[in-house]
């Protein structure tokens, strides 16, 4: 403990520097967080301005790639959920997206699961760290109507926001009101019973701004699937794959003066959907010998944030936030033998955070503070199966987590930046632990910069893994679990080939020990180690003022090192994923053509008889087109065609995507 305190004090004394985040591809596409030229452009650098009104109040750490997707690009993609937005970013492999999306297939960033990354909504935690009863954070449930931008970082961001970031830190920033009061709305209809309604009302005055958003999505997903598919009914169509989501979001801000901002935001999610992998031939009728589990999810995230400039200048910003996040998951349904079961999880998280962001001089930056989290979980289990009825009942547990963090950045010379961080955590279940981070960035020339980062990570077991029996899957808890520990690192370079063409090239890796998984005895265990190595490529090209293009590619080798699966790729994690696109935007007319590729992934579980769980699903390629045609200054027609080749494919083990899909709609703004 003394060593940790000394290390923290050392970091507090180090000089600091911020790195400016450049705009994504001429303000709309992902772009390097800081160009090498920025490091050399000023012989005497000025102190950056920290404003309380900024949506992202600080530049991101410079030693890792930073990917940003603004609202304009989300609209061009035709994205319907956060999962749609993320699947095109470097590092992400999202199986749980689109028609037939199912929580069992997973979402991975640099080979890490959702619970091995830090998830933030307006800088506050919204990840559940739930691993049973299908309670993992569902990116399909988060609406896009309220999103201002999505930010993806790694490295020292884990020092600031959480030690569990083996993958990285994802921050979703919601919209704020601007300008005159404005009402916007859209409606869209598509294949297989799909409908999507959105509405927003926003505006701002001299001191007060507001925005209110609503989105409703419905799809029955009753499309034809091959014999190998899960949940294939006697009519040859998918059953129990329907989804319904309602979401509400609001943001209110008050600025008593130019140096202070008080804001309140709220996001509410209501989701009802069927679950796949648990279906047997027939219709969803309890009188038939089949299983049709359902998942209800109610989520609420709300927070109060205050930001204030300290002193008489603009180089010191104090931020205080209070947050509340609740997720209620309920899985229920008859099983194949006519026994019924219900499993409910009620997760509640109360958070508080204070951070001081301070430029002590033009070349020195210091960010430090503390955050407090209290997470409680109530689990309710009920099964009529005599073999599992002994575990019926309820469990209620809580865990407190407090952390001090400090991140210091320093310009050693004009081309060289160093950063050093530490996060000291005290946890009521797992004691005290220290997580340091290091970063470096060096400009070889005005157009080429090298960078590298390293962070020590720790992800604690979830309360459900420790204490709650999963009667749906038959998984036993284990109160003797220990945290997953290890480190994550990156190395790469940013290149500006020209004013219009830029690229980011990144090697990433991580080593994880004490991996949490269900063992052969159906009990949660620490079963071994995983080593992950991979490559990311991100290219952005502004061909002409109206034309732009991009290419993202990720290779991930996530190898199991110990146990019976030693030497195998992690299940459902593809080796290669990629997305490329070209877009046109002029005078309100838009056309965007996007190609998405997946190499296939290891089947791992729920395989057909005669199929080995070491086999891989087939590679696939989907070509999608989204267009927007203005009809009047306030009215536009939209059309989206997915899978233009009309070739069904297996997105993940036994989950099939249909052939060509259509969506048409209109949008208006008053």
C-alpha positions as CSV (number, residue, x, y, z in Angstrom):
1,X,0.0,0.0,0.0
2,X,2.9,2.4,0.8
3,X,4.4,1.6,-2.6
4,X,1.1,2.4,-4.3
5,X,0.8,5.7,-2.4
6,X,4.3,6.7,-3.3
7,X,3.7,5.8,-7.0
8,X,0.6,7.9,-7.0
9,X,2.4,10.9,-5.5
10,X,5.2,10.5,-8.0
11,X,2.6,10.7,-10.9
12,X,0.9,13.7,-9.3
13,X,4.3,15.5,-9.5
14,X,5.0,14.6,-13.1
15,X,4.5,17.3,-15.8
16,X,1.6,16.7,-18.1
17,X,0.5,17.4,-21.7
18,X,-2.7,16.9,-23.6
19,X,-3.1,15.6,-27.1
20,X,-5.6,17.2,-29.3
21,X,-8.2,15.0,-31.0
22,X,-8.5,15.7,-34.6
23,X,-11.8,15.6,-36.5
24,X,-13.0,12.3,-38.0
25,X,-12.3,12.3,-41.8
26,X,-13.2,15.9,-42.5
27,X,-15.6,16.0,-39.5
28,X,-17.5,12.8,-40.2
29,X,-15.3,9.7,-40.4
30,X,-12.9,8.2,-37.9
31,X,-9.5,10.0,-37.9
32,X,-6.2,9.7,-35.9
33,X,-6.5,11.3,-32.5
34,X,-3.5,13.5,-33.1
35,X,-1.5,14.1,-36.3
36,X,2.3,14.1,-36.1
37,X,2.3,17.6,-37.6
38,X,0.4,18.9,-34.5
39,X,3.5,18.0,-32.4
40,X,5.7,20.3,-34.4
41,X,3.5,23.1,-35.4
42,X,4.2,25.3,-32.5
43,X,7.6,26.3,-31.2
44,X,6.0,27.7,-28.1
45,X,2.8,25.7,-27.4
46,X,-0.1,27.5,-25.9
47,X,-2.2,26.1,-23.1
48,X,-5.3,24.4,-24.5
49,X,-8.6,25.7,-23.3
50,X,-10.7,23.5,-21.1
51,X,-14.4,24.6,-21.3
52,X,-17.2,23.3,-19.2
53,X,-19.5,23.3,-22.2
54,X,-17.5,20.7,-24.2
55,X,-19.2,17.5,-24.8
56,X,-15.9,15.7,-24.4
57,X,-14.2,17.9,-21.9
58,X,-10.7,16.6,-22.6
59,X,-8.6,15.4,-25.5
60,X,-8.0,11.7,-25.5
61,X,-4.6,10.2,-24.4
62,X,-2.2,10.3,-27.4
63,X,-0.4,7.0,-27.1
64,X,-3.3,4.8,-28.4
65,X,-5.6,5.0,-31.5
66,X,-8.8,6.9,-30.9
67,X,-11.9,6.1,-33.0
68,X,-14.8,8.5,-33.1
69,X,-18.1,8.0,-35.0
70,X,-20.3,11.2,-35.0
71,X,-24.0,11.4,-35.4
72,X,-23.8,12.3,-39.1
73,X,-21.9,9.2,-39.9
74,X,-24.3,7.0,-37.9
75,X,-27.1,8.4,-40.0
76,X,-25.2,7.7,-43.2
77,X,-24.6,4.1,-42.2
78,X,-28.4,3.5,-41.7
79,X,-27.6,2.2,-38.2
80,X,-30.6,1.2,-36.1
81,X,-28.7,0.4,-32.8
82,X,-25.3,0.9,-31.2
83,X,-24.4,-2.6,-32.3
84,X,-24.8,-1.5,-35.9
85,X,-22.5,1.5,-35.3
86,X,-19.7,-0.6,-33.5
87,X,-19.5,-3.5,-36.0
88,X,-17.7,-1.2,-38.5
89,X,-15.0,0.0,-36.0
90,X,-11.5,-1.5,-36.0
91,X,-11.1,-4.1,-33.3
92,X,-14.8,-5.0,-33.0
93,X,-16.2,-8.4,-33.9
94,X,-20.0,-8.3,-33.3
95,X,-22.0,-11.5,-33.9
96,X,-25.0,-10.3,-31.9
97,X,-26.4,-7.9,-34.5
98,X,-29.0,-7.7,-37.2
99,X,-31.8,-10.2,-38.0
100,X,-31.4,-13.3,-35.8
101,X,-29.2,-11.4,-33.3
102,X,-28.7,-13.5,-30.2
103,X,-26.9,-12.7,-27.0
104,X,-25.2,-16.2,-26.9
105,X,-23.1,-15.4,-30.0
106,X,-21.3,-12.5,-28.3
107,X,-19.6,-9.1,-28.9
108,X,-15.8,-8.9,-28.8
109,X,-13.3,-6.1,-28.9
110,X,-9.7,-7.1,-29.5
111,X,-10.7,-10.6,-28.5
112,X,-12.1,-9.5,-25.1
113,X,-15.7,-9.9,-24.1
114,X,-18.0,-7.0,-23.3
115,X,-17.4,-7.5,-19.6
116,X,-13.6,-7.3,-20.2
117,X,-14.0,-3.7,-21.5
118,X,-15.2,-0.5,-19.8
119,X,-18.5,0.8,-21.0
120,X,-19.5,4.4,-20.4
121,X,-22.6,6.5,-21.1
122,X,-21.7,10.2,-20.9
123,X,-18.6,9.2,-18.9
124,X,-20.5,7.1,-16.4
125,X,-20.5,3.3,-16.2
126,X,-23.4,1.4,-17.8
127,X,-21.9,-2.1,-18.2
128,X,-23.6,-4.8,-16.2
129,X,-20.8,-7.3,-15.6
130,X,-23.6,-9.9,-15.6
131,X,-22.8,-13.2,-17.1
132,X,-25.9,-15.4,-16.4
133,X,-29.6,-15.3,-17.5
134,X,-28.6,-13.6,-20.7
135,X,-27.9,-10.4,-18.8
136,X,-24.8,-9.2,-20.7
137,X,-25.0,-5.6,-21.9
138,X,-27.0,-5.7,-25.2
139,X,-25.8,-3.1,-27.7
140,X,-28.9,-3.8,-29.8
141,X,-31.0,-2.3,-27.1
142,X,-29.2,1.1,-27.1
143,X,-30.9,3.5,-29.5
144,X,-29.0,5.6,-32.1
145,X,-31.5,8.5,-32.1
146,X,-30.0,10.0,-28.9
147,X,-26.3,9.5,-29.8
148,X,-24.1,12.5,-30.5
149,X,-21.0,10.4,-31.0
150,X,-19.3,7.2,-30.0
151,X,-15.7,7.3,-28.8
152,X,-13.4,4.2,-28.5
153,X,-10.1,4.4,-26.7
154,X,-7.7,2.1,-24.8
155,X,-4.4,2.3,-22.9
156,X,-4.4,5.1,-20.3
157,X,-8.2,5.4,-20.6
158,X,-8.3,2.4,-18.3
159,X,-6.4,4.4,-15.7
160,X,-9.1,7.0,-15.8
161,X,-12.3,4.9,-16.0
162,X,-11.7,1.3,-14.9
163,X,-9.2,-1.4,-14.4
164,X,-11.2,-4.0,-16.4
165,X,-10.2,-2.7,-19.8
166,X,-8.4,-5.6,-21.4
167,X,-10.1,-4.5,-24.6
168,X,-10.7,-0.8,-24.2
169,X,-13.0,2.0,-23.1
170,X,-16.2,2.7,-25.0
171,X,-17.9,6.1,-24.3
172,X,-21.4,6.9,-25.8
173,X,-22.1,10.6,-25.7
174,X,-25.8,11.6,-26.0
175,X,-27.1,14.7,-27.8
176,X,-27.6,18.2,-26.3
177,X,-30.0,20.8,-27.6
178,X,-28.7,23.6,-29.8
179,X,-30.2,26.6,-31.6
180,X,-33.9,27.3,-32.1
181,X,-36.5,24.7,-31.0
182,X,-36.6,21.9,-33.6
183,X,-38.8,18.8,-34.0
184,X,-37.5,15.9,-36.1
185,X,-39.1,12.6,-36.8
186,X,-38.7,9.5,-39.1
187,X,-40.4,6.3,-39.8
188,X,-39.2,3.2,-41.6
189,X,-40.7,-0.1,-42.7
190,X,-38.8,-3.2,-43.8
191,X,-38.7,-6.9,-44.5
192,X,-39.9,-9.5,-42.0
193,X,-42.2,-7.2,-40.0
194,X,-39.7,-4.5,-39.3
195,X,-40.7,-1.1,-38.3
196,X,-38.7,1.7,-36.7
197,X,-40.0,5.1,-35.4
198,X,-37.9,8.0,-34.2
199,X,-38.7,11.4,-32.8
200,X,-36.7,14.2,-31.2
201,X,-37.3,17.7,-29.9
202,X,-34.4,19.9,-29.1
203,X,-33.4,23.5,-28.6
204,X,-31.4,26.0,-26.6
205,X,-31.7,29.5,-25.1
206,X,-29.1,31.8,-23.5
207,X,-28.5,29.6,-20.5
208,X,-30.7,26.5,-20.9
209,X,-30.6,23.7,-23.5
210,X,-32.7,20.6,-23.8
211,X,-33.3,17.5,-26.0
212,X,-35.8,14.7,-25.7
213,X,-35.6,11.6,-27.9
214,X,-37.8,8.5,-28.6
215,X,-37.2,5.4,-30.6
216,X,-39.4,2.3,-31.2
217,X,-38.2,-0.8,-33.1
218,X,-40.1,-4.0,-33.9
219,X,-39.3,-7.1,-36.1
220,X,-40.7,-10.6,-36.2
221,X,-37.7,-12.0,-38.1
222,X,-39.8,-14.9,-39.6
223,X,-37.5,-15.7,-42.5
224,X,-36.5,-18.9,-44.1
225,X,-33.4,-20.7,-42.7
226,X,-31.6,-23.9,-43.7
227,X,-31.8,-27.2,-41.9
228,X,-28.6,-26.4,-39.9
229,X,-30.1,-23.3,-38.3
230,X,-31.2,-23.1,-34.7
231,X,-34.9,-22.4,-34.1
232,X,-36.0,-23.8,-37.5
233,X,-39.7,-24.5,-37.5
234,X,-41.6,-27.1,-39.5
235,X,-42.3,-24.4,-42.1
236,X,-38.6,-23.8,-42.6
237,X,-38.6,-20.4,-41.0
238,X,-36.9,-19.0,-37.9
239,X,-39.1,-18.9,-34.8
240,X,-38.7,-17.1,-31.5
241,X,-36.4,-14.6,-33.1
242,X,-38.7,-11.5,-32.7
243,X,-37.5,-8.3,-31.1
244,X,-39.3,-5.3,-29.7
245,X,-37.5,-2.2,-28.2
246,X,-38.7,1.1,-26.9
247,X,-36.2,3.7,-25.7
248,X,-36.4,7.2,-24.3
249,X,-33.6,9.7,-23.7
250,X,-33.4,13.3,-22.4
251,X,-30.6,15.8,-21.7
252,X,-31.0,19.1,-19.9
253,X,-28.2,21.6,-19.4
254,X,-28.0,24.9,-17.5
255,X,-25.2,27.4,-17.8
256,X,-25.4,30.1,-15.1
257,X,-22.3,31.7,-16.6
258,X,-19.5,30.9,-19.1
259,X,-17.5,29.0,-16.5
260,X,-20.0,26.6,-15.1
261,X,-22.4,24.0,-16.6
262,X,-24.9,21.8,-14.8
263,X,-26.5,18.9,-16.8
264,X,-28.9,16.1,-16.3
265,X,-29.4,13.2,-18.6
266,X,-31.5,10.1,-18.7
267,X,-31.8,7.0,-20.9
268,X,-34.6,4.4,-20.5
269,X,-34.7,1.1,-22.4
270,X,-37.6,-1.4,-22.6
271,X,-36.7,-4.6,-24.6
272,X,-38.7,-7.8,-25.2
273,X,-37.2,-10.5,-27.4
274,X,-37.1,-14.2,-28.0
275,X,-33.9,-16.2,-27.4
276,X,-32.3,-18.5,-30.0
277,X,-30.2,-21.7,-29.4
278,X,-33.0,-23.0,-27.2
279,X,-35.6,-23.8,-29.8
280,X,-36.7,-27.1,-31.1
281,X,-38.9,-27.9,-34.1
282,X,-42.4,-26.6,-33.8
283,X,-44.2,-23.4,-32.9
284,X,-43.8,-21.5,-29.7
285,X,-46.6,-23.4,-27.9
286,X,-46.1,-24.7,-24.3
287,X,-48.3,-27.7,-25.3
288,X,-45.6,-28.9,-27.7
289,X,-42.3,-30.5,-26.8
290,X,-40.1,-27.5,-27.4
291,X,-38.4,-24.7,-25.6
292,X,-39.0,-21.0,-26.3
293,X,-37.3,-18.9,-23.8
294,X,-38.0,-15.2,-23.7
295,X,-35.9,-12.3,-22.4
296,X,-37.3,-9.1,-20.9
297,X,-34.9,-6.3,-20.2
298,X,-35.6,-2.9,-18.5
299,X,-32.8,-0.5,-18.2
300,X,-32.3,3.0,-16.7
301,X,-29.3,5.2,-16.7
302,X,-29.4,8.7,-15.3
303,X,-26.8,11.2,-14.1
304,X,-26.1,14.7,-12.8
305,X,-22.9,16.4,-14.0
306,X,-21.3,19.7,-12.9
307,X,-18.3,21.2,-14.6
308,X,-16.5,24.3,-13.5
309,X,-13.4,26.2,-14.6
310,X,-11.2,26.9,-11.6
311,X,-9.1,30.0,-11.0
312,X,-9.1,32.9,-13.3
313,X,-7.9,31.2,-16.5
314,X,-9.1,28.4,-18.8
315,X,-6.5,25.7,-17.9
316,X,-8.2,24.1,-15.0
317,X,-11.5,22.2,-15.0
318,X,-13.3,20.5,-12.1
319,X,-15.9,17.8,-13.0
320,X,-18.3,16.2,-10.5
321,X,-20.8,13.5,-11.5
322,X,-23.4,11.4,-9.7
323,X,-25.0,8.4,-11.5
324,X,-27.5,5.6,-11.2
325,X,-27.8,2.6,-13.5
326,X,-30.3,-0.2,-13.2
327,X,-30.8,-3.3,-15.4
328,X,-33.5,-5.8,-14.8
329,X,-33.3,-9.0,-16.7
330,X,-36.0,-11.7,-16.7
331,X,-35.6,-15.0,-18.6
332,X,-38.6,-17.3,-18.6
333,X,-40.3,-20.1,-20.6
334,X,-41.1,-23.8,-20.8
335,X,-38.2,-26.2,-21.4
336,X,-38.3,-29.2,-23.7
337,X,-39.7,-31.5,-21.0
338,X,-42.6,-29.2,-20.2
339,X,-41.0,-27.9,-17.0
340,X,-41.1,-24.1,-16.6
341,X,-38.4,-21.9,-15.2
342,X,-37.8,-18.2,-14.5
343,X,-34.6,-16.4,-13.6
344,X,-34.5,-12.7,-12.7
345,X,-31.6,-10.4,-12.1
346,X,-32.0,-6.9,-10.7
347,X,-28.6,-5.0,-10.9
348,X,-28.3,-1.5,-9.5
349,X,-25.2,0.7,-9.6
350,X,-24.7,4.0,-7.8
351,X,-21.6,6.0,-8.9
352,X,-19.9,9.2,-7.9
353,X,-16.8,10.8,-9.5
354,X,-14.7,13.9,-9.0
355,X,-11.9,14.8,-11.5
356,X,-9.6,17.7,-11.8
357,X,-8.1,18.3,-15.3
358,X,-5.3,20.8,-15.1
359,X,-2.7,22.2,-17.5
360,X,0.0,23.3,-15.2
361,X,1.9,24.7,-18.1
362,X,1.8,24.6,-21.9
363,X,3.7,21.3,-21.9
364,X,2.4,19.7,-18.7
365,X,-1.0,18.1,-18.0
366,X,-2.4,16.4,-14.9
367,X,-5.7,14.6,-14.5
368,X,-6.5,13.1,-11.2
369,X,-9.5,12.3,-8.9
370,X,-11.5,9.5,-7.5
371,X,-14.6,7.5,-8.3
372,X,-16.9,5.4,-6.0
373,X,-19.2,2.6,-7.2
374,X,-21.7,0.6,-5.2
375,X,-23.1,-2.4,-7.1
376,X,-25.9,-4.5,-5.8
377,X,-27.6,-7.6,-7.4
378,X,-30.7,-9.5,-6.5
379,X,-31.3,-12.8,-8.2
380,X,-34.6,-14.8,-8.1
381,X,-34.7,-18.4,-9.2
382,X,-37.8,-20.6,-9.8
383,X,-38.0,-23.9,-11.6
384,X,-40.6,-26.7,-11.6
385,X,-37.9,-29.2,-12.7
386,X,-37.4,-31.5,-9.6
387,X,-33.7,-31.8,-10.5
388,X,-33.2,-28.0,-10.2
389,X,-35.9,-27.1,-7.7
390,X,-33.5,-27.4,-4.8
391,X,-31.8,-24.2,-6.0
392,X,-35.0,-22.2,-6.0
393,X,-35.0,-19.0,-4.0
394,X,-33.3,-15.7,-4.0
395,X,-29.9,-14.1,-3.5
396,X,-29.0,-10.5,-2.7
397,X,-25.4,-9.2,-2.6
398,X,-23.5,-6.0,-3.0
399,X,-19.9,-4.9,-3.6
400,X,-18.2,-1.5,-3.1
401,X,-15.4,-0.2,-5.3
402,X,-13.5,2.9,-4.7
403,X,-10.5,4.2,-6.7
404,X,-8.0,7.0,-6.9
405,X,-6.6,7.7,-10.3
406,X,-3.9,10.0,-11.7
407,X,-2.6,10.4,-15.3
408,X,0.3,12.7,-16.1
409,X,1.4,13.6,-19.6
410,X,4.7,15.2,-20.4
411,X,6.4,16.7,-23.4
412,X,10.0,15.7,-23.1
413,X,10.9,17.5,-26.4
414,X,8.8,18.8,-29.3
415,X,8.5,15.3,-31.0
416,X,8.3,13.2,-27.9
417,X,5.4,12.7,-25.5
418,X,5.3,10.4,-22.4
419,X,2.4,9.5,-20.2
420,X,2.3,7.7,-16.9
421,X,-0.8,6.7,-14.9
422,X,-1.9,4.8,-11.9
423,X,-5.2,3.6,-10.6
424,X,-5.4,2.5,-6.9
425,X,-8.5,0.5,-6.2
426,X,-10.1,-0.7,-2.9
427,X,-12.8,-3.4,-3.4
428,X,-14.9,-4.8,-0.6
429,X,-14.6,-8.4,-1.9
430,X,-11.1,-8.4,-3.5
431,X,-9.1,-6.0,-1.4
432,X,-6.7,-3.4,-2.7
433,X,-4.8,-3.5,-6.0
434,X,-2.8,-1.2,-8.2
435,X,-3.0,-0.8,-12.0
436,X,-0.4,1.4,-13.7
437,X,-0.2,2.5,-17.3
438,X,2.5,3.8,-19.6
439,X,2.4,5.5,-23.0
440,X,4.7,7.1,-25.5
441,X,4.3,9.0,-28.8
442,X,7.2,10.1,-31.0
443,X,6.8,12.1,-34.2
444,X,9.3,11.0,-36.9
445,X,8.2,13.7,-39.2
446,X,5.2,16.1,-39.5
447,X,3.3,13.3,-41.2
448,X,4.4,10.2,-39.3
449,X,4.1,9.4,-35.6
450,X,4.9,6.3,-33.6
451,X,3.0,5.3,-30.5
452,X,2.9,2.5,-27.9
453,X,1.0,1.9,-24.7
454,X,0.8,-0.7,-21.8
455,X,-1.7,-1.1,-19.0
456,X,-2.1,-3.6,-16.2
457,X,-5.7,-4.8,-16.0
458,X,-7.9,-6.6,-13.6
459,X,-11.5,-7.7,-14.1
460,X,-13.4,-8.9,-11.0
461,X,-15.9,-11.8,-11.1
462,X,-19.6,-10.7,-11.3
463,X,-21.9,-11.0,-8.3
464,X,-23.9,-13.5,-10.3
465,X,-20.9,-15.7,-11.0
466,X,-20.1,-15.7,-7.3
467,X,-23.5,-16.2,-5.7
468,X,-26.5,-16.8,-8.1
469,X,-27.5,-20.2,-9.6
470,X,-28.5,-20.1,-13.2
471,X,-31.5,-22.4,-13.5
472,X,-31.9,-21.9,-17.3
473,X,-28.4,-23.2,-18.1
474,X,-27.8,-25.2,-14.9
475,X,-24.7,-23.2,-14.0
476,X,-23.6,-23.2,-10.4
477,X,-22.0,-20.1,-8.7
478,X,-18.6,-20.2,-7.1
479,X,-17.8,-17.8,-4.2
480,X,-14.1,-18.8,-4.4
481,X,-13.5,-17.2,-7.8
482,X,-10.5,-14.9,-8.2
483,X,-10.2,-11.9,-10.6
484,X,-9.0,-12.2,-14.1
485,X,-5.6,-10.4,-14.3
486,X,-3.1,-9.5,-16.9
487,X,-2.0,-6.7,-19.2
488,X,-2.9,-5.1,-22.5
489,X,-0.6,-3.3,-24.9
490,X,-0.5,-1.6,-28.3
491,X,2.1,-0.4,-30.7
492,X,1.6,1.4,-34.0
493,X,1.9,4.4,-36.1
494,X,-0.2,7.2,-37.6
495,X,0.4,8.4,-41.2
496,X,-0.9,11.3,-43.1
497,X,-0.2,10.4,-46.7
498,X,-1.8,13.7,-47.9
499,X,-4.4,16.2,-46.7
500,X,-7.1,13.9,-47.9
501,X,-5.6,10.4,-47.0
502,X,-4.7,9.2,-43.5
503,X,-4.2,5.9,-41.8
504,X,-3.7,4.2,-38.4
505,X,-1.8,0.9,-38.1
506,X,-1.9,-0.8,-34.7
507,X,-0.6,-4.0,-33.2
508,X,-2.5,-5.0,-30.1
509,X,-2.1,-7.7,-27.6
510,X,-3.1,-8.9,-24.1
511,X,-2.3,-11.7,-21.7
512,X,-5.1,-12.8,-19.4
513,X,-4.8,-15.3,-16.5
514,X,-7.5,-16.9,-14.3
515,X,-10.0,-16.7,-17.2
516,X,-13.6,-17.1,-16.0
517,X,-15.8,-19.7,-17.7
518,X,-18.1,-22.5,-16.8
519,X,-16.2,-25.8,-16.2
520,X,-17.0,-29.4,-17.0
521,X,-19.0,-29.6,-13.7
522,X,-21.3,-26.8,-14.8
523,X,-19.7,-24.5,-12.1
524,X,-18.0,-21.1,-12.7
525,X,-14.3,-21.6,-12.5
526,X,-11.0,-19.9,-13.2
527,X,-9.9,-22.2,-15.9
528,X,-6.7,-20.9,-17.4
529,X,-5.0,-18.3,-19.6
530,X,-5.5,-16.7,-23.0
531,X,-3.0,-14.8,-25.1
532,X,-4.3,-12.4,-27.7
533,X,-2.4,-10.8,-30.6
534,X,-3.8,-8.9,-33.5
535,X,-3.6,-6.1,-36.0
536,X,-5.8,-3.1,-36.8
537,X,-5.9,-1.0,-39.9
538,X,-8.0,2.1,-40.4
539,X,-7.7,4.2,-43.6
540,X,-9.7,7.4,-44.4
541,X,-9.7,9.0,-47.8
542,X,-11.6,12.2,-48.7
543,X,-11.7,11.6,-52.5
544,X,-13.4,14.9,-53.2
545,X,-15.6,17.3,-51.3
546,X,-18.7,15.2,-52.0
547,X,-17.0,11.8,-52.0
548,X,-15.3,9.9,-49.1
549,X,-14.2,6.3,-48.4
550,X,-12.9,4.2,-45.6
551,X,-11.4,0.8,-44.9
552,X,-11.2,-0.9,-41.5
553,X,-9.7,-4.3,-40.9
554,X,-8.9,-6.4,-37.8
555,X,-7.0,-9.6,-37.4
556,X,-7.4,-11.3,-33.9
557,X,-5.5,-14.4,-32.7
558,X,-7.1,-15.1,-29.3
559,X,-5.4,-18.4,-28.3
560,X,-6.3,-20.5,-25.3
561,X,-3.1,-21.5,-23.5
562,X,-4.2,-24.0,-20.9
563,X,-6.8,-26.7,-20.3
564,X,-8.5,-29.1,-22.7
565,X,-8.9,-26.4,-25.3
566,X,-5.3,-25.3,-25.3
567,X,-4.1,-24.1,-28.7
568,X,-7.6,-23.3,-29.9
569,X,-9.0,-19.9,-30.9
570,X,-11.6,-18.6,-28.4
571,X,-15.0,-19.7,-29.4
572,X,-17.0,-17.4,-31.7
573,X,-14.1,-14.9,-32.0
574,X,-13.3,-14.6,-35.8
575,X,-9.8,-14.3,-37.0
576,X,-10.6,-11.6,-39.5
577,X,-13.3,-8.9,-39.8
578,X,-13.4,-5.9,-42.0
579,X,-15.6,-3.2,-43.4
580,X,-15.0,-0.8,-46.4
581,X,-17.2,1.8,-47.9
582,X,-17.6,4.7,-50.2
583,X,-20.0,7.6,-49.8
584,X,-21.5,10.5,-51.6
585,X,-23.0,13.6,-49.9
586,X,-24.1,16.8,-51.6
587,X,-27.0,19.1,-51.3
588,X,-28.9,16.6,-49.0
589,X,-28.5,13.7,-51.5
590,X,-26.6,10.8,-49.9
591,X,-25.6,7.4,-51.1
592,X,-23.4,5.0,-49.1
593,X,-22.2,1.6,-50.2
594,X,-20.6,-0.5,-47.4
595,X,-19.1,-4.0,-47.6
596,X,-18.8,-6.1,-44.4
597,X,-16.6,-9.2,-44.2
598,X,-16.3,-12.0,-41.6
599,X,-13.9,-14.9,-41.8
600,X,-16.1,-17.3,-39.7
601,X,-15.5,-18.3,-36.1
602,X,-15.1,-21.5,-34.1
603,X,-18.4,-23.1,-33.4
604,X,-17.6,-23.9,-29.7
605,X,-21.1,-25.0,-28.5
606,X,-24.6,-26.2,-29.5
607,X,-23.2,-27.9,-32.6
608,X,-25.1,-30.3,-34.8
609,X,-24.5,-34.1,-34.4
610,X,-21.3,-35.0,-36.2
611,X,-20.0,-31.4,-36.2
612,X,-16.9,-30.8,-34.1
613,X,-16.7,-27.8,-31.8
614,X,-13.3,-27.1,-33.2
615,X,-14.8,-26.5,-36.7
616,X,-15.3,-23.0,-38.1
617,X,-18.3,-21.5,-39.7
618,X,-17.8,-20.3,-43.3
619,X,-16.5,-16.9,-44.3
620,X,-19.2,-14.4,-45.5
621,X,-19.5,-11.0,-47.2
622,X,-22.4,-8.6,-47.2
623,X,-22.9,-5.6,-49.4
624,X,-25.3,-2.9,-48.2
625,X,-26.6,0.3,-49.7
626,X,-28.2,3.3,-48.0
627,X,-29.6,6.3,-49.9
628,X,-31.3,9.6,-48.9
629,X,-33.2,11.8,-51.4
630,X,-34.6,15.2,-50.3
631,X,-38.1,15.8,-51.5
632,X,-38.5,19.2,-49.9
633,X,-36.3,21.3,-47.7
634,X,-37.9,19.6,-44.7
635,X,-38.7,16.1,-46.0
636,X,-36.6,13.3,-47.4
637,X,-37.0,9.8,-48.6
638,X,-34.6,7.0,-47.3
639,X,-34.0,3.5,-48.5
640,X,-31.7,0.8,-47.2
641,X,-30.9,-2.5,-49.0
642,X,-28.9,-5.1,-47.0
643,X,-27.2,-8.0,-48.5
644,X,-27.4,-6.9,-52.1
645,X,-26.1,-10.2,-53.4
646,X,-29.2,-11.9,-51.9
647,X,-27.0,-14.8,-50.6
648,X,-28.0,-16.0,-47.1
649,X,-25.0,-16.6,-44.9
650,X,-24.0,-18.1,-41.4
651,X,-23.0,-15.1,-39.3
652,X,-22.0,-17.3,-36.3
653,X,-22.5,-20.9,-35.3
654,X,-25.9,-21.9,-36.6
655,X,-27.2,-18.3,-36.7
656,X,-28.2,-17.5,-40.3
657,X,-28.8,-14.1,-41.9
658,X,-31.5,-14.0,-44.6
659,X,-31.0,-12.9,-48.2
660,X,-31.7,-9.4,-49.4
661,X,-33.5,-7.1,-46.9
662,X,-35.3,-3.8,-47.7
663,X,-36.1,-0.8,-45.5
664,X,-37.8,2.3,-46.8
665,X,-38.9,5.4,-44.9
666,X,-39.2,9.2,-44.7
667,X,-37.7,11.7,-42.3
668,X,-38.7,15.3,-41.6
669,X,-37.5,18.2,-39.6
670,X,-39.5,21.3,-38.5
